[in-house]
Amino acid sequence: MFLLNFFMVLLVLLKSNKLMSDNPCIFEDTCERCLRADISCAWCTDKLYEMRYRCLNHSQLLEFGCHPDHIYENEPKLHILENSDVHDYVSANSQAIQVQPQRVYLKLVKSHTQRLKLTYRPARNNPLDLYVLMDLTWTMRDDRETLVQLGADLATTLSNLTSNYRLGFGSFADKPEMPMIMPELRENPCAAEHDICEPTYGYRHHLSLTENIQAFVRSVEASKVTGNLDNLEGGLDALMQVLVCSQEIGWKDQARKVIILVTDGFMHFAGDGLLAGITQRNDKKCHLNEQGEYLGSLQYDYPSLEEIYRELLKRKISVIFAVTEKVITTYREISNLMKEISNVELLKADSSNILELIKKGYGRFIKRTQFSDNSPDFIKVDYETDCGGQFESLRKRNYCNDVRLGDTVEFYINITLTGPPKNGVEKIRVEESTLSEVMEIEVEIQKPCPCEEVAEPNHEYGRFQCSDNGYLQCGMCQCEAGWTGTFCNCPTDLVNATTQEAIENLCRPPSNSKFFEDNYPVCSNHGECDCGLCYCFADFDGKYCECPACDIECDPQRADCICGECVCKYGWSGNHCNCEDSSDGCIAPNGEICSGSGSCQCGNCLCDASYRGRFCEIGSGSENKLCAFYEPCVSCLIEQKTGVNTCENFDEVCSSAERHERFTTSFITEEINADIRCLVRLTNPHGMKCDYYFTYQSLGPAENYLLIQLTNCEPINLASVITFISLTTFILGFFVILFIWFCVRIKDAREYARFEDEQNKSVLMESPLYKDPVRRYEVPKELNGKPTNPFL
């Protein structure tokens, strides 16, 4: 028996080495844990299976002899049941399809995520049901007249949005009870305004949804103005009735349903009915009579915002709050609580811009899409989308903004089974928040492992597998009294343990061990536990197989391998003990180790914060310790090169501090192009400050290269400069004067030629102002020879 057990363990170990490589299944010891470990894991229930490891992938189980009929594995499935293409609205017989696919079948496996793609495209010409809910208290009387006048324009505005629209109309005021009204003004609440109006009412439904625009205009025109005492209206009462009275209002399932609530006042909320002695909570049911009057106004309290919000979501209805400037802040706060199905628009005092508000509000609803689902708590649903290319990559969100008509948006839905299901089949509805567009997911949950076989204690092969000290049940040994272990081969009196768990604890580190942890795996998951002893897989060692083999780079001549770690011998260091304990490679030319600004590790400098360079010589700002070290040498060489000095101490200043090796130097005249540039400032014999640049390359204490840039630093010859400037000025001045004289001569010649030409062309003419100084008189011919006196 001992030899048999030994060979069985040996066989298991040999096969285990083959399976150990990145196998997530191998250490799971029950069917349930096996299937949960990874989607690829499968469990073998075959009684004739000889391997201990029953949790492997399908191909491995077949390879090691498990019959295909006895392999139970994860089987996730996905089938598209209905997948009609998205298209626009055509007719009542061909409704728009805006969500694809429409029906999907999923078989879920615990902890495994299934991924679906949902395509959404807002349809053109989709039906629109628009219900106008108007505050008809005294301050809104001119708004009613405006709506009547805009009847024809309303039809044009809606036809530009969609040709398939219907209109409805209702009005509201407040509960006709103290303190919302004055008792003496119950019959004529407008008496204080010296006018006659309708008695106060809560809500009145005037017109069901219709395609007849003229009927809508007549309905608005026939409505009556009323009044109340305060500036708080019963808008929520009316809104609830419009939502729940689907048959009376005439809402169409396939239409985009929109309510526009027009008011200039605030609203009463749940609890305010107590002021009028109304204590019964709003029952969210329809209470309209045949004339459209709300009968529950004095019986039920106002609804809460949460109740309104849930009904809006449930019935896929959106609301536009068209309110005046003095109350818009309050309504924006209300809208923020249900932003996916509501908008707030600013209404002018006379409601003259109501058509524009309808167009803007409808456009905003069209541009926003949001999906939600009714998944149970044990199924996790996540959404990802790039909103039709608005983002570079997928983002975790279930909504998109700025989606235009005809644009296609893809949502990727990740569905994960996270816990035990309550039923075998679930249906999940993925719905668009404002449309009756649904993707229905039929979910089947994979059943738990079917390992509930009837025990066969006398089955010959089963007893052989369990060392004749037990029997197989669901592929596992059930040991008889006095025996324990995987194969029932461990006598309880020998190992002082009566259960398999107690035996496995012998293959775990004791509580005082540094390896001890809660739920520490048997033999560290690196070996087989047999009768309380660990038989380690290849590349592992230790009593509990807790020590991995050392890296192949751990040279035994330089280190000792102790529980998977290289412990370096004297004179060596580093992760693989491949670094000699020598700092020669870290000694800078100035003789300091890492310039005193770092530490030497494995022959390389590890610099302190704010220092860099091979020897950590470069600090923050312009500090460079090697520049300072090389400066005397460079200064000496430049002075020698320029003839200022003979550099008698060359060997002293131009050699390394540690080994006294001379530096290799060279001179250039062009500018140095290097990351490191050092500056030397010298004074020449003429007293001038001269800047010289150099760079260095140090390959160690004995190899230092200096590259020095020579610049011309001689004083300027003032006499030559003055002579040059004077001569240049004289020549330039002469040419400038000559040029000006030449230009003047040319101009004068042109003017004189023009003058002569004009003289030649001119004709002498007598000025009309000229008078001749000579006077001449001529005696008339009649008087010649006759006396001048007529009386003579």
Residue pairs with C-beta under 8 A, 6 or more apart in sequence:
1 467
1 489
4 467
5 467
5 487
5 489
5 530
8 487
9 528
9 530
9 535
11 50
12 51
12 52
12 53
12 528
13 528
13 535
13 537
15 51
15 53
15 64
16 26
16 53
16 528
16 537
17 537
17 538
19 26
19 53
19 56
19 60
20 26
20 537
23 56
23 57
24 37
24 38
24 40
24 41
25 34
25 37
25 38
25 40
25 41
25 42
25 55
25 56
25 57
26 53
26 55
26 56
27 55
27 521
27 525
28 34
28 36
28 37
28 41
28 55
29 55
29 476
30 449
31 43
31 45
31 54
31 55
31 72
31 449
31 451
31 474
32 448
32 449
33 55
34 41
34 42
34 43
34 54
34 55
34 449
35 41
35 42
35 43
35 72
35 73
35 74
35 109
35 110
35 449
36 110
36 111
37 55
39 74
39 76
39 109
39 112
40 57
40 58
40 74
41 55
41 56
41 57
41 73
41 74
42 55
42 56
42 57
42 58
42 61
42 71
42 72
42 73
42 74
43 54
43 55
43 71
43 72
43 73
43 449
43 451
43 475
44 54
44 56
44 61
44 66
44 70
44 71
44 475
45 54
45 70
45 71
45 72
45 450
45 451
45 453
45 474
45 475
46 65
46 66
46 67
46 70
46 71
46 475
47 459
47 461
47 462
47 465
47 472
47 475
48 65
48 67
48 461
49 61
49 64
49 65
49 66
49 67
49 70
49 475
50 64
50 65
50 465
51 64
51 65
52 486
52 487
52 528
53 64
54 61
54 66
54 475
54 476
56 64
58 71
58 73
61 71
62 68
62 71
72 449
72 450
72 451
74 109
74 112
74 446
75 107
75 109
75 446
76 106
76 107
76 108
76 109
76 112
76 114
76 446
77 105
77 106
77 107
77 444
78 104
78 105
78 106
78 107
78 114
78 116
79 104
79 105
80 101
80 103
80 104
80 105
81 101
81 102
81 103
81 104
81 105
81 442
82 101
82 102
82 103
83 100
83 101
83 102
84 97
84 100
84 101
84 102
85 97
85 100
86 97
86 98
86 99
86 100
86 119
86 120
86 121
86 123
86 408
87 96
87 97
87 123
88 96
88 123
88 124
88 125
88 126
89 95
89 96
89 123
89 124
89 125
89 126
89 127
89 162
89 164
90 96
95 254
96 123
96 125
96 126
96 254
97 123
97 437
98 120
98 121
98 122
98 123
98 126
98 432
98 435
98 437
99 118
99 119
99 120
99 432
99 437
99 438
99 439
100 118
100 119
100 120
101 118
101 439
102 438
102 439
102 440
103 439
103 440
103 441
103 442
104 116
104 439
104 440
104 441
104 442
105 441
105 442
105 444
106 114
106 116
106 415
106 441
106 442
106 443
106 444
107 443
107 444
107 445
107 446
108 114
108 379
108 415
108 416
108 417
108 443
108 444
108 445
108 446
109 417
109 446
110 417
110 418
110 419
110 446
111 416
111 417
111 418
112 416
112 417
113 414
113 415
113 416
114 414
114 415
114 416
115 412
115 413
115 414
115 415
116 412
116 413
116 415
116 441
117 410
117 411
117 412
117 413
118 371
118 410
118 411
118 412
118 413
118 430
118 439
119 408
119 409
119 410
119 411
120 369
120 371
120 403
120 408
120 409
120 410
120 411
120 432
120 437
121 406
121 407
121 408
121 409
122 366
122 369
122 403
122 404
122 405
122 406
122 407
123 405
124 162
124 405
124 406
125 162
125 163
125 164
126 162
126 164
126 255
126 256
127 162
127 164
127 165
127 166
127 252
127 254
127 255
127 256
128 158
128 161
128 162
128 164
128 165
128 166
128 255
128 256
128 258
128 362
129 165
129 166
129 168
129 209
129 250
129 251
129 252
129 255
129 256
129 257
129 258
130 158
130 165
130 166
130 167
130 168
130 258
130 259
130 260
130 358
130 362
131 167
131 168
131 169
131 170
131 209
131 242
131 249
131 257
131 258
131 259
131 260
132 147
132 167
132 168
132 169
132 170
132 220
132 260
132 262
133 170
133 171
133 172
133 235
133 238
133 239
133 242
133 259
133 260
133 261
133 262
134 140
134 143
134 144
134 147
134 169
134 170
134 171
134 172
134 220
134 223
134 262
134 263
135 171
135 172
135 173
135 233
135 235
135 261
135 262
135 263
135 264
135 265
136 144
136 171
136 172
136 173
136 223
136 224
136 225
136 226
137 173
137 174
137 225
137 226
137 227
137 228
137 233
137 265
138 189
138 190
138 193
138 197
138 225
138 226
138 227
139 264
139 265
140 225
140 262
140 263
140 264
140 351
141 225
142 349
142 350
142 351
143 262
143 264
143 350
143 351
143 354
144 220
144 223
144 225
146 350
146 351
146 352
146 354
147 154
147 220
147 351
147 354
148 217
148 220
148 221
150 352
150 354
150 355
151 213
151 214
151 216
151 217
151 220
152 213
153 355
154 167
154 213
154 216
154 355
154 358
155 213
157 355
157 358
157 359
158 165
158 167
158 358
159 165
160 359
161 359
161 362
165 211
166 209
166 210
166 211
166 250
166 252
166 255
167 207
167 209
167 210
167 211
167 213
167 216
168 207
168 208
168 209
168 210
168 216
168 249
168 250
169 206
169 207
169 216
169 219
169 220
169 223
170 203
170 204
170 205
170 206
170 207
170 238
170 242
170 292
171 203
171 204
171 206
171 223
171 238
172 201
172 202
172 203
172 204
172 233
172 234
172 235
172 237
172 238
173 200
173 201
173 202
173 226
173 227
173 228
173 233
173 234
174 180
174 181
174 200
174 202
174 228
174 230
174 232
174 233
174 234
174 268
175 202
175 234
175 237
175 268
175 273
175 276
175 278
175 297
175 298
176 186
176 199
176 200
176 201
176 202
176 297
176 298
177 276
177 277
177 278
177 298
178 276
179 229
179 230
179 275
179 276
180 200
180 228
180 229
180 230
180 232
180 234
180 275
180 276
181 189
181 200
181 227
181 228
181 229
182 189
182 229
185 191
185 192
185 227
185 229
186 199
186 200
187 199
188 196
188 197
188 199
189 197
189 199
189 200
189 226
189 227
189 228
189 229
190 196
190 197
190 225
190 226
190 227
193 227
197 224
197 225
197 226
197 227
198 224
198 225
198 226
199 226
200 226
200 227
200 228
201 226
201 293
201 294
201 297
202 234
202 237
202 238
202 294
202 296
202 297
202 298
203 234
203 237
203 238
203 241
203 293
203 294
203 297
204 223
204 292
204 293
204 294
205 241
205 242
205 245
205 248
205 249
205 288
205 292
205 293
205 294
206 219
206 220
206 222
206 223
206 292
207 215
207 216
207 219
208 248
208 249
208 250
209 249
209 250
209 251
209 252
210 216
210 250
231 265
231 266
232 265
232 266
232 267
232 268
232 272
233 263
233 265
233 266
233 267
233 268
234 267
234 268
234 297
234 302
235 261
235 263
235 267
235 268
236 267
236 268
236 269
236 302
236 303
236 305
236 308
237 268
237 282
237 294
237 297
237 300
237 302
237 303
238 294
239 259
239 261
239 303
239 308
239 319
240 282
240 284
240 303
240 307
240 308
240 311
241 286
241 287
241 288
241 294
242 249
242 259
243 308
243 311
243 312
243 315
243 317
244 284
244 285
244 286
244 311
245 286
245 288
246 286
246 315
247 286
248 286
248 288
248 292
251 257
251 315
251 317
253 436
254 436
256 318
256 365
256 366
256 434
256 435
257 315
257 316
257 317
257 318
257 434
258 317
258 318
258 319
258 320
258 361
258 362
258 365
259 317
259 318
259 319
259 320
260 319
260 320
260 322
260 354
260 357
260 358
260 361
261 319
261 320
261 321
261 322
262 322
262 323
262 347
262 351
262 354
263 321
263 322
263 323
263 324
263 327
264 323
264 324
264 326
264 327
264 347
264 349
265 327
266 327
266 330
267 302
268 302
269 302
269 304
269 305
270 281
270 282
270 301
270 302
270 303
270 304
270 305
270 307
271 301
271 302
272 301
272 302
273 279
273 300
273 301
273 302
274 301
276 298
278 298
278 299
278 300
278 301
279 301
280 299
280 300
280 301
281 300
281 301
282 300
282 301
282 302
282 303
282 304
282 307
283 296
283 300
284 303
284 307
284 311
287 294
287 295
287 296
287 299
287 300
288 294
288 295
289 295
305 334
305 337
305 338
308 338
309 337
309 338
309 341
311 317
312 318
312 319
312 338
312 341
312 342
313 341
313 372
313 433
316 431
316 432
316 433
316 434
316 435
316 436
317 341
317 434
318 341
318 342
318 343
318 365
318 434
319 341
319 342
319 343
320 342
320 343
320 344
320 345
320 357
320 358
320 361
321 331
321 334
321 335
321 342
321 343
321 344
321 345
322 345
322 347
322 351
322 354
322 357
322 361
323 331
323 344
323 345
323 346
323 347
324 346
324 347
324 348
324 349
325 346
328 344
328 346
331 344
332 344
334 342
334 344
335 342
335 343
335 344
340 368
340 370
340 399
340 433
340 434
341 433
341 434
343 360
343 361
343 364
343 365
345 357
345 360
345 361
346 357
347 353
347 354
347 357
365 434
366 403
366 405
367 401
367 402
367 403
367 404
368 399
368 400
368 401
368 403
369 399
369 400
369 403
369 409
369 432
369 433
370 398
370 399
370 400
370 432
370 433
371 383
371 398
371 399
371 411
371 430
371 431
371 432
371 433
372 398
372 430
372 431
372 433
373 381
373 428
373 429
373 430
373 431
374 428
374 429
375 381
375 415
375 426
375 428
376 421
376 422
376 426
377 419
378 417
378 418
378 419
378 420
378 421
378 422
379 415
379 416
379 417
379 418
379 426
379 428
379 443
380 414
380 415
380 416
380 418
381 413
381 414
381 415
381 416
381 428
381 430
382 396
382 413
382 414
382 416
383 396
383 397
383 398
383 411
383 412
383 413
383 414
384 394
384 395
384 396
384 397
384 411
384 412
384 414
385 394
385 395
385 397
385 398
385 400
385 409
385 410
385 411
385 412
386 392
386 393
386 394
386 395
386 410
387 395
387 400
387 401
387 402
387 403
387 409
388 400
388 403
388 407
388 408
388 409
388 410
390 400
390 402
394 412
398 411
400 409
403 409
413 430
415 428
415 441
415 443
417 445
421 445
423 445
424 444
424 445
424 447
425 442
425 443
425 444
425 445
426 443
426 445
427 440
427 441
427 442
427 443
428 440
428 441
428 443
429 438
429 439
429 440
429 441
430 438
430 439
430 440
430 441
431 437
431 438
431 439
432 438
451 474
451 475
452 474
453 473
453 474
455 471
455 473
455 478
456 462
456 471
456 472
456 473
457 463
457 471
458 471
459 471
459 472
461 472
462 471
462 472
463 470
463 471
465 472
465 477
465 487
466 472
466 477
466 478
466 479
466 487
466 488
467 483
467 487
467 488
467 489
469 479
469 480
469 482
469 483
469 488
469 489
470 477
470 478
470 479
470 480
470 483
470 488
471 477
471 478
472 478
477 485
477 486
477 487
477 488
479 485
479 488
479 500
480 488
482 491
482 492
482 493
483 489
483 490
483 491
483 492
484 490
484 492
484 495
484 497
484 498
484 499
484 500
484 502
484 503
485 500
485 503
485 530
485 531
486 500
486 529
486 530
489 530
489 531
490 497
490 503
490 530
490 531
490 532
492 498
494 531
495 502
495 503
495 506
495 531
495 532
497 503
497 505
497 506
497 532
503 529
503 531
503 532
504 522
504 529
506 529
506 532
506 533
507 522
507 523
507 527
507 529
507 532
507 533
507 534
507 544
508 516
508 520
508 521
508 522
508 544
509 515
509 516
509 520
509 544
509 546
510 516
515 524
515 544
515 546
522 529
523 529
523 534
523 535
523 536
523 544
523 545
524 534
524 540
524 542
524 544
524 545
524 546
526 536
526 537
526 540
526 545
526 546
526 548
527 534
527 535
527 536
527 537
527 540
527 545
528 534
528 535
529 535
534 543
534 544
534 545
536 542
536 545
537 545
539 548
539 549
540 546
540 547
540 548
540 549
541 547
541 548
541 549
541 563
542 563
546 563
547 563
547 564
548 564
549 561
549 564
550 561
550 564
550 565
550 566
551 566
551 576
553 576
553 578
554 561
554 566
554 576
554 577
555 576
555 577
555 578
558 568
558 569
558 572
558 577
558 578
559 566
559 567
559 568
559 569
559 572
559 576
559 577
560 566
560 567
560 569
561 567
566 575
566 576
566 577
567 577
568 574
568 577
569 577
570 581
571 580
571 581
572 578
572 579
572 580
572 581
573 579
573 580
573 581
573 601
573 602
574 601
574 602
578 602
579 601
579 602
579 603
580 603
582 603
583 593
583 600
583 603
584 603
584 700
584 701
585 600
585 603
585 604
585 700
586 593
586 594
586 598
586 600
586 603
586 604
586 605
586 615
587 593
587 658
587 700
587 701
588 594
588 595
588 615
588 617
588 625
588 626
588 629
588 698
588 701
589 615
589 626
589 629
589 630
589 656
589 657
589 658
589 698
589 701
589 704
590 625
590 626
590 629
590 657
591 656
591 657
591 658
591 701
592 615
592 625
593 600
594 600
594 605
594 606
594 607
594 615
594 616
595 605
595 611
595 613
595 615
595 616
595 617
595 625
595 626
596 625
597 607
597 608
597 611
597 616
597 617
597 619
597 625
598 605
598 606
598 607
598 608
598 611
598 615
598 616
599 605
599 606
600 606
605 614
605 615
605 616
607 613
607 616
608 616
610 619
610 620
611 617
611 618
611 619
611 620
612 618
613 624
613 626
613 676
614 698
615 625
615 626
615 698
617 624
617 625
617 626
617 627
618 624
618 676
619 625
624 676
624 678
626 678
626 696
626 698
627 676
627 678
627 679
627 696
629 657
630 663
630 678
630 694
630 696
630 706
631 678
631 680
632 653
633 650
633 653
633 654
633 663
633 665
633 706
634 678
634 680
634 692
634 694
634 706
634 708
635 680
635 682
636 645
636 647
636 649
636 650
636 653
636 654
637 647
637 650
637 654
637 665
637 706
637 708
638 644
638 680
638 682
638 692
638 708
638 710
639 645
639 647
639 682
640 646
640 647
640 650
641 667
641 710
642 684
642 710
642 713
644 682
644 684
644 685
651 662
654 662
654 663
654 665
655 661
655 662
655 663
656 663
656 701
656 702
656 704
658 701
659 701
659 702
661 701
661 702
661 703
661 704
663 704
663 705
663 706
664 703
664 704
664 705
664 706
665 705
665 706
665 707
665 708
666 705
666 706
666 707
666 708
667 708
667 709
667 710
668 707
668 708
668 709
668 710
669 709
669 710
669 711
670 709
671 693
671 709
672 693
672 694
672 695
672 707
672 709
674 695
674 707
676 695
676 696
677 693
677 694
677 695
678 693
678 694
678 695
678 696
679 691
679 692
679 693
680 691
680 692
680 693
680 694
681 689
681 690
681 691
681 692
682 689
682 690
682 692
683 689
683 690
684 690
684 713
684 714
686 714
686 715
688 713
688 715
690 711
690 713
691 711
692 708
692 709
692 710
692 711
693 708
693 709
694 706
694 707
694 708
694 709
695 706
695 707
696 704
696 705
696 706
696 707
697 704
697 705
697 707
698 704
698 705
699 705
